[in-house]
Amino acid sequence: MTEYFRLYIVFALLLLICTLCFGIVASWAFLYPETYNNTLPFYQLRPFHVSSALFWIITGATASISFYKNEVFQKQIKTKGLENIFLATWIIVILTIFGCYAFKQFGGREYWEFPPILCVPLLCIWIIFALSYFIPMWRSTGSKPLYVWMWSTGILFFLITFIEQNLWQIPWFRYSFLREMTVQWKANGATVGAWNQMIYGTALYMMVKISGDESIAKSKQAFFFYFLGLSNLMFNWGHHIYNVPGAAWIRNVSYVISMTEVLFLLNIIRGFKKKLVEREKLRHLIPYRFLIAAEFWVFANLFVVLLISIPAVNRYTHGTHITVAHSMIATIGINTMILLGSFAYILNVDEQNEKIKKRIQIGYWIGQWSLGLLGTSLLIAGTIKGYRETYLKMTSFQEIMHPAMPFLKLFSFSGIGLLVGLGLIAFSFIYCTCSQKRNMD
């Protein structure tokens, strides 16, 4: 593990902590605008929170792929130079983006609200990362396990969707509000599918290594579900644009595909659990727990996903806190749990002393219960907003949100619990990263 890579791991974990901190303060700014408007307004805090979450997911995924690819392609050409350039410049550009937010310099679009000129270095950096992955992958021989195909798909489609998200900078797209909005919502939905491929591929690689059974990543059933996941990446964005005028067949295809959205990951985890012997599970207990947590939140999120994919229900839920609940459960409960499990595996956390492992266990359970409370409060608040806005035809935002405010306060409180729980885990991992450096020195 190089010095650059240790720094990258620490940076990723700090992004997770920043995500939670900015999220809590942003919720306070939303609930009590009269207190925060003059110092830390919601419109400034929200980009901090959203970008921290976005970059935590992508940084965690790229860190995992960078580490695992060296094991998978270890006999092939080394690309340490490209990898180190990516790791260093990725951190610099993200810090520059946060600096722009601090000085209230915006100008982008949803998820990418920083000045659009910074998309140029981000694009160049991603191409460098793609080269550092694809060069040794192309040089490797023999059949490729499923996780290699998933990493490759995620990296390639993230590049495509990132370019698509920036088409608004071309006047032809920007001069039509509907055209720009449609492309943006479509691209944002597909981007989630791209990083899911990278993260689910990481989960699959961990399962293979923990169980010692390579057939999990080479069976015909596994590849069938891979193509199912790929179809989701390419088409399930349709439920993001139900409210935009468009062809009926797009809605219909999107609806059918969305019904299968999370079956892919669920199938992989279930197959892994059947093949895993007790001895191996105990040997990698902490990564295993994070994978099982991801499975639980897949189940929990499945109900919400199926509902918001139904056009008649989407009419009530679109733009409410139900969409936020779906997004946060997926981001924290599924993606973050898998990435934390990956970091636990990379850092050999199971070999740490009992004090560290106990701290991680406490943080794990605080995080799970807090996420449950967070998701429930958002679902209730979103139901109230959707009913009063769509069914009762209310137009005053304050009147619509009045009965939902207690649940939003509960949501803010649960965010503190998440910060405590995941913060304990993140700082424990940072300690493990630094202790490894000391041991090597």
C-alpha positions as CSV (number, residue, x, y, z in Angstrom):
1,M,0.0,0.0,0.0
2,T,1.7,3.2,-1.2
3,E,1.8,6.5,0.6
4,Y,-0.5,8.0,-2.0
5,F,-3.0,5.2,-1.5
6,R,-3.1,5.6,2.3
7,L,-3.7,9.3,1.9
8,Y,-6.5,8.5,-0.6
9,I,-8.2,6.1,1.9
10,V,-8.0,8.8,4.7
11,F,-9.4,11.4,2.3
12,A,-12.3,9.2,1.3
13,L,-13.2,8.6,5.0
14,L,-13.0,12.3,5.7
15,L,-15.4,12.9,2.8
16,L,-17.9,10.5,4.5
17,I,-17.6,12.5,7.8
18,C,-18.0,15.8,5.9
19,T,-21.1,14.4,4.2
20,L,-22.7,13.7,7.6
21,C,-21.6,17.0,9.2
22,F,-22.8,19.1,6.2
23,G,-26.0,17.2,6.1
24,I,-26.8,17.8,9.8
25,V,-26.0,21.6,9.6
26,A,-28.0,21.8,6.3
27,S,-31.0,20.3,8.0
28,W,-30.7,22.9,10.8
29,A,-30.5,25.7,8.2
30,F,-33.7,24.3,6.6
31,L,-35.5,24.0,9.9
32,Y,-34.3,27.3,11.3
33,P,-33.6,29.7,8.4
34,E,-33.9,32.8,10.5
35,T,-30.8,31.7,12.5
36,Y,-28.6,30.4,9.6
37,N,-29.5,32.6,6.6
38,N,-27.0,35.3,7.5
39,T,-24.1,32.9,8.1
40,L,-24.6,29.5,6.6
41,P,-27.6,29.5,4.3
42,F,-29.2,26.3,3.1
43,Y,-28.4,27.1,-0.5
44,Q,-24.7,27.1,0.3
45,L,-24.7,24.1,2.7
46,R,-26.7,21.8,0.4
47,P,-24.0,21.7,-2.4
48,F,-21.4,21.0,0.3
49,H,-23.5,18.0,1.5
50,V,-24.4,16.7,-1.9
51,S,-20.9,17.0,-3.4
52,S,-19.4,15.4,-0.3
53,A,-21.7,12.4,-0.6
54,L,-21.1,12.1,-4.4
55,F,-17.4,12.3,-4.0
56,W,-17.4,9.9,-1.0
57,I,-19.1,7.3,-3.1
58,I,-16.9,7.7,-6.2
59,T,-13.7,8.1,-4.2
60,G,-14.5,5.0,-2.1
61,A,-15.3,3.0,-5.3
62,T,-12.1,4.1,-7.1
63,A,-10.0,3.4,-4.0
64,S,-11.4,-0.2,-3.9
65,I,-10.9,-0.8,-7.6
66,S,-7.3,0.7,-7.5
67,F,-6.4,-1.7,-4.7
68,Y,-8.1,-4.9,-6.0
69,K,-7.0,-4.5,-9.6
70,N,-3.4,-4.8,-8.5
71,E,-4.3,-8.2,-7.1
72,V,-6.4,-9.3,-10.1
73,F,-4.0,-8.1,-12.8
74,Q,-0.8,-8.5,-10.8
75,K,1.1,-10.3,-13.6
76,Q,0.3,-7.6,-16.1
77,I,1.9,-4.2,-16.8
78,K,2.0,-1.9,-13.8
79,T,0.4,1.6,-14.0
80,K,1.5,3.1,-10.7
81,G,2.4,6.4,-12.4
82,L,-1.0,6.9,-13.8
83,E,-2.6,5.7,-10.6
84,N,-0.6,8.1,-8.4
85,I,-1.5,11.0,-10.8
86,F,-5.1,10.2,-10.5
87,L,-5.1,9.8,-6.7
88,A,-3.3,13.2,-6.1
89,T,-5.1,15.3,-8.7
90,W,-8.5,13.9,-7.7
91,I,-8.0,15.2,-4.2
92,I,-6.8,18.6,-5.4
93,V,-9.8,19.2,-7.7
94,I,-12.3,18.1,-5.0
95,L,-10.6,20.5,-2.5
96,T,-10.8,23.3,-5.1
97,I,-14.5,22.6,-5.6
98,F,-15.1,22.9,-1.8
99,G,-13.1,26.2,-1.9
100,C,-15.5,27.5,-4.6
101,Y,-18.5,26.6,-2.4
102,A,-16.9,28.4,0.5
103,F,-16.7,31.6,-1.5
104,K,-20.3,31.0,-2.9
105,Q,-19.0,30.4,-6.4
106,F,-21.6,28.1,-8.1
107,G,-22.7,27.7,-11.7
108,G,-23.2,24.0,-12.4
109,R,-26.2,21.7,-12.3
110,E,-27.7,19.2,-9.9
111,Y,-24.9,17.0,-8.2
112,W,-22.3,19.2,-10.0
113,E,-23.1,22.7,-8.7
114,F,-19.5,24.0,-8.8
115,P,-18.3,26.3,-11.7
116,P,-18.5,24.2,-14.9
117,I,-14.9,24.9,-15.9
118,L,-13.9,22.4,-13.2
119,C,-15.6,19.6,-15.1
120,V,-12.7,19.8,-17.6
121,P,-10.0,18.6,-15.1
122,L,-12.5,16.1,-13.6
123,L,-13.0,14.6,-17.1
124,C,-9.2,14.4,-17.7
125,I,-8.6,12.8,-14.3
126,W,-11.3,10.2,-15.0
127,I,-9.7,9.3,-18.3
128,I,-6.4,8.8,-16.5
129,F,-8.1,6.5,-14.0
130,A,-9.7,4.6,-16.8
131,L,-6.4,4.1,-18.5
132,S,-4.7,2.9,-15.3
133,Y,-7.5,0.3,-15.1
134,F,-8.0,-0.7,-18.7
135,I,-4.3,-1.0,-19.8
136,P,-3.6,-4.0,-17.4
137,M,-7.1,-5.4,-18.0
138,W,-6.5,-5.5,-21.7
139,R,-3.1,-7.2,-21.2
140,S,-4.6,-9.9,-19.0
141,T,-5.4,-13.3,-20.6
142,G,-8.2,-15.8,-20.1
143,S,-11.8,-15.4,-19.2
144,K,-12.7,-12.4,-17.1
145,P,-14.6,-12.9,-13.8
146,L,-17.9,-11.0,-13.5
147,Y,-16.4,-8.3,-11.1
148,V,-14.0,-7.3,-13.9
149,W,-16.8,-6.8,-16.3
150,M,-18.7,-4.8,-13.7
151,W,-15.8,-2.5,-12.9
152,S,-15.2,-2.0,-16.6
153,T,-18.9,-1.2,-17.2
154,G,-19.1,1.2,-14.3
155,I,-15.9,3.1,-15.3
156,L,-16.9,3.4,-19.0
157,F,-20.5,4.4,-18.3
158,F,-19.5,7.0,-15.7
159,L,-17.3,8.6,-18.4
160,I,-20.3,8.6,-20.8
161,T,-22.8,9.9,-18.3
162,F,-20.4,12.6,-17.0
163,I,-20.1,14.0,-20.6
164,E,-23.9,13.7,-21.0
165,Q,-24.4,15.7,-17.7
166,N,-22.4,18.5,-19.2
167,L,-24.3,18.8,-22.5
168,W,-26.2,21.7,-21.0
169,Q,-23.1,23.8,-21.8
170,I,-23.9,23.5,-25.5
171,P,-26.4,26.3,-26.3
172,W,-28.8,23.9,-28.3
173,F,-29.5,22.0,-25.1
174,R,-29.6,25.0,-22.8
175,Y,-32.0,27.1,-24.8
176,S,-34.8,24.6,-24.2
177,F,-35.8,24.1,-20.6
178,L,-37.5,20.8,-21.2
179,R,-34.6,19.4,-23.3
180,E,-32.0,20.4,-20.7
181,M,-34.0,19.1,-17.7
182,T,-34.8,15.8,-19.5
183,V,-31.1,15.2,-20.3
184,Q,-30.0,16.2,-16.8
185,W,-32.5,13.9,-15.0
186,K,-31.7,11.0,-17.4
187,A,-27.9,11.5,-17.0
188,N,-28.2,11.7,-13.2
189,G,-30.1,8.4,-13.1
190,A,-27.7,6.7,-15.3
191,T,-24.7,8.0,-13.3
192,V,-26.1,6.2,-10.2
193,G,-26.2,3.0,-12.3
194,A,-22.6,3.5,-13.3
195,W,-21.2,3.8,-9.8
196,N,-23.5,1.0,-8.6
197,Q,-21.7,-1.3,-11.2
198,M,-18.3,-0.3,-9.6
199,I,-19.6,-0.8,-6.1
200,Y,-21.5,-4.0,-6.7
201,G,-18.4,-5.4,-8.5
202,T,-16.4,-4.5,-5.4
203,A,-18.9,-6.4,-3.3
204,L,-18.7,-9.4,-5.6
205,Y,-14.9,-9.4,-5.5
206,M,-14.9,-9.3,-1.7
207,M,-17.4,-12.2,-1.6
208,V,-15.1,-14.3,-3.8
209,K,-12.1,-13.6,-1.7
210,I,-13.9,-14.2,1.6
211,S,-15.6,-17.4,0.5
212,G,-12.7,-18.7,-1.7
213,D,-15.2,-19.7,-4.3
214,E,-14.5,-18.2,-7.7
215,S,-17.6,-19.8,-9.2
216,I,-19.7,-17.0,-7.6
217,A,-18.2,-14.6,-10.3
218,K,-18.3,-17.1,-13.2
219,S,-21.6,-18.8,-13.2
220,K,-24.2,-18.4,-16.0
221,Q,-26.7,-17.1,-13.5
222,A,-24.3,-14.5,-12.2
223,F,-23.8,-13.2,-15.8
224,F,-27.5,-13.2,-16.4
225,F,-28.0,-10.9,-13.5
226,Y,-25.1,-8.8,-14.7
227,F,-26.9,-8.1,-17.9
228,L,-30.0,-7.4,-15.9
229,G,-28.1,-4.8,-14.0
230,L,-26.6,-3.4,-17.2
231,S,-30.1,-2.9,-18.6
232,N,-31.0,-1.0,-15.4
233,L,-28.0,1.2,-15.9
234,M,-29.1,2.0,-19.5
235,F,-32.8,2.3,-19.1
236,N,-34.1,2.6,-15.6
237,W,-33.5,6.3,-15.5
238,G,-36.9,6.6,-17.2
239,H,-38.7,6.9,-13.9
240,H,-36.7,10.0,-13.3
241,I,-38.5,11.8,-16.2
242,Y,-42.1,10.6,-15.7
243,N,-43.1,14.2,-15.2
244,V,-41.5,15.3,-18.4
245,P,-43.5,15.0,-21.7
246,G,-42.2,12.0,-23.5
247,A,-43.1,8.8,-25.4
248,A,-45.2,6.3,-23.5
249,W,-43.0,3.4,-24.4
250,I,-40.1,5.0,-22.5
251,R,-42.2,5.1,-19.3
252,N,-43.3,1.5,-19.9
253,V,-39.9,0.0,-20.5
254,S,-38.5,2.0,-17.6
255,Y,-41.3,0.7,-15.3
256,V,-40.7,-2.9,-16.2
257,I,-36.9,-2.7,-15.8
258,S,-37.2,-0.8,-12.5
259,M,-39.1,-3.7,-11.0
260,T,-35.8,-5.8,-11.3
261,E,-33.5,-3.0,-10.1
262,V,-32.0,-4.5,-7.0
263,L,-32.5,-8.2,-7.7
264,F,-29.0,-8.4,-9.1
265,L,-27.2,-7.5,-5.9
266,L,-29.6,-9.5,-3.8
267,N,-28.9,-12.6,-5.9
268,I,-25.2,-12.3,-5.5
269,I,-25.3,-11.8,-1.8
270,R,-27.6,-14.8,-1.3
271,G,-25.4,-17.0,-3.4
272,F,-22.4,-15.9,-1.4
273,K,-24.1,-16.6,2.0
274,K,-25.0,-20.2,0.8
275,K,-21.3,-20.9,-0.2
276,L,-19.7,-19.2,2.8
277,V,-18.5,-21.6,5.5
278,E,-18.6,-20.6,9.1
279,R,-14.8,-20.5,9.5
280,E,-14.3,-18.0,6.6
281,K,-17.1,-15.9,7.9
282,L,-15.5,-15.5,11.3
283,R,-12.1,-14.8,9.7
284,H,-13.6,-11.8,7.9
285,L,-16.4,-11.0,10.3
286,I,-16.4,-7.2,10.0
287,P,-16.5,-7.1,6.2
288,Y,-19.1,-9.8,6.3
289,R,-21.3,-7.7,8.6
290,F,-21.2,-4.7,6.3
291,L,-22.2,-6.9,3.4
292,I,-25.2,-8.3,5.4
293,A,-26.2,-4.8,6.4
294,A,-26.2,-3.9,2.7
295,E,-28.5,-6.8,2.0
296,F,-30.9,-5.7,4.7
297,W,-31.1,-2.2,3.3
298,V,-31.6,-3.6,-0.2
299,F,-34.7,-5.3,1.2
300,A,-35.8,-2.1,3.0
301,N,-35.3,0.1,-0.1
302,L,-36.9,-2.4,-2.5
303,F,-40.4,-1.4,-1.4
304,V,-39.7,2.3,-1.9
305,V,-38.1,1.7,-5.3
306,L,-41.0,-0.3,-6.6
307,L,-43.5,2.3,-5.4
308,I,-41.8,5.3,-6.9
309,S,-41.4,3.5,-10.2
310,I,-45.2,3.2,-10.6
311,P,-46.2,6.3,-12.6
312,A,-49.5,6.8,-10.6
313,V,-47.6,6.7,-7.3
314,N,-44.6,8.7,-8.7
315,R,-47.1,11.6,-9.3
316,Y,-47.4,11.9,-5.6
317,T,-43.9,11.1,-4.5
318,H,-41.8,13.0,-7.1
319,G,-40.1,15.9,-5.4
320,T,-41.0,14.9,-1.9
321,H,-38.9,13.5,1.0
322,I,-39.8,10.0,-0.2
323,T,-37.4,10.5,-3.1
324,V,-34.8,11.7,-0.5
325,A,-35.4,8.7,1.7
326,H,-34.9,6.3,-1.3
327,S,-31.7,8.2,-2.2
328,M,-30.3,8.2,1.3
329,I,-31.1,4.6,2.1
330,A,-29.4,3.6,-1.2
331,T,-26.4,5.9,-0.6
332,I,-25.8,5.1,3.1
333,G,-27.5,1.7,3.6
334,I,-26.2,0.0,0.4
335,N,-23.3,1.9,-1.2
336,T,-21.7,3.1,2.0
337,M,-22.0,-0.2,3.8
338,I,-20.4,-2.0,0.9
339,L,-17.6,0.5,0.7
340,L,-17.0,0.4,4.5
341,G,-16.9,-3.4,4.2
342,S,-14.3,-3.0,1.4
343,F,-12.2,-0.7,3.5
344,A,-12.4,-3.1,6.4
345,Y,-11.1,-5.9,4.1
346,I,-8.3,-3.8,2.6
347,L,-7.1,-2.7,6.0
348,N,-7.4,-6.1,7.6
349,V,-9.5,-4.7,10.4
350,D,-10.3,-8.2,11.7
351,E,-6.7,-8.5,12.8
352,Q,-6.8,-5.3,14.8
353,N,-7.0,-5.3,18.6
354,E,-10.3,-5.9,20.4
355,K,-10.6,-2.2,21.4
356,I,-10.7,-1.1,17.8
357,K,-13.1,-3.9,16.8
358,K,-15.4,-3.1,19.7
359,R,-15.5,0.6,18.7
360,I,-16.4,-0.4,15.1
361,Q,-19.1,-2.8,16.3
362,I,-20.7,0.0,18.5
363,G,-20.6,2.4,15.6
364,Y,-22.1,-0.2,13.3
365,W,-25.2,-0.7,15.4
366,I,-25.6,3.0,16.2
367,G,-25.4,3.6,12.4
368,Q,-28.0,0.9,11.5
369,W,-30.6,2.1,14.0
370,S,-30.1,5.8,13.2
371,L,-30.5,5.1,9.4
372,G,-33.7,3.3,10.1
373,L,-35.0,6.3,12.1
374,L,-33.8,8.7,9.3
375,G,-35.5,6.7,6.6
376,T,-38.8,6.4,8.5
377,S,-39.0,10.1,9.3
378,L,-38.4,11.1,5.7
379,L,-41.0,8.6,4.4
380,I,-43.6,10.0,6.7
381,A,-42.7,13.6,5.9
382,G,-42.8,12.9,2.2
383,T,-46.2,11.2,2.4
384,I,-47.6,14.2,4.2
385,K,-46.2,16.6,1.6
386,G,-47.3,14.6,-1.4
387,Y,-50.8,14.2,-0.1
388,R,-51.3,17.8,0.8
389,E,-49.6,19.1,-2.3
390,T,-51.1,16.8,-4.9
391,Y,-54.4,15.5,-3.5
392,L,-55.5,18.5,-1.4
393,K,-54.0,21.0,-4.1
394,M,-52.4,23.2,-1.5
395,T,-50.0,25.8,-2.9
396,S,-48.5,27.5,0.2
397,F,-45.2,25.7,1.0
398,Q,-45.4,26.7,4.7
399,E,-48.9,25.4,5.0
400,I,-48.0,22.1,3.2
401,M,-45.0,21.4,5.4
402,H,-46.4,22.5,8.8
403,P,-47.5,19.0,9.9
404,A,-44.3,17.4,8.5
405,M,-41.9,19.6,10.5
406,P,-41.8,17.3,13.6
407,F,-40.7,14.4,11.4
408,L,-38.1,16.6,9.7
409,K,-36.7,17.5,13.2
410,L,-36.6,13.8,14.0
411,F,-34.7,13.3,10.7
412,S,-32.2,15.9,11.8
413,F,-31.8,14.2,15.2
414,S,-31.2,10.8,13.5
415,G,-28.5,12.4,11.4
416,I,-26.5,13.1,14.6
417,G,-26.8,9.4,15.4
418,L,-25.5,8.5,12.0
419,L,-22.6,10.9,12.5
420,V,-21.7,9.3,15.8
421,G,-22.0,5.7,14.5
422,L,-20.3,6.1,11.1
423,G,-17.9,8.5,12.6
424,L,-16.7,5.9,15.0
425,I,-16.1,3.5,12.1
426,A,-14.4,6.1,9.9
427,F,-12.0,7.3,12.6
428,S,-11.2,3.7,13.5
429,F,-10.4,3.0,9.9
430,I,-8.2,6.1,9.7
431,Y,-6.4,4.9,12.8
432,C,-5.8,1.5,11.2
433,T,-4.5,3.2,8.0
434,C,-2.0,5.3,10.1
435,S,-1.0,2.4,12.3
436,Q,-0.1,0.4,9.1
437,K,2.1,3.3,8.0
438,R,3.9,3.3,11.4
439,N,4.4,-0.4,11.3
440,M,5.9,-0.3,7.8
441,D,8.2,2.6,8.9
